[in-house]
Amino acid sequence: MSKVDQAKMLMQVKKVQKELKKEIIEVEGGDGAVVVEITGEQKIKKIHIDPDAVDLDNIEDLEEWLEDAIKSAIDESQKVAAEKM
């Protein structure tokens, strides 16, 4: 691979990285009780918890919803990154 080709590929990678940084993916858990926002770079931007949907006597549900939503958000961001590469 020539240096010109390497430079072009590097520029393309940097462009994709910029796009992924701006990409925001939103995933819900617990029927909307938990909402996770993550970037295409797999950095969590925000987690929203609906206080009306949370039963403090059953915090295990909230933990499960958070775990599921975060895992789904990461999976989704990986798919987006793979599509752009």
Secondary structure, DSSP 4 states (H G I P E B T S, - for coil): --HHHHHHHHHHHHHHHHHHHH-EEEEEETTTTEEEEEETTS-EEEEEE-GGG--GGGHHHHHHHHHHHHHHHHHHHHHHHHHH-
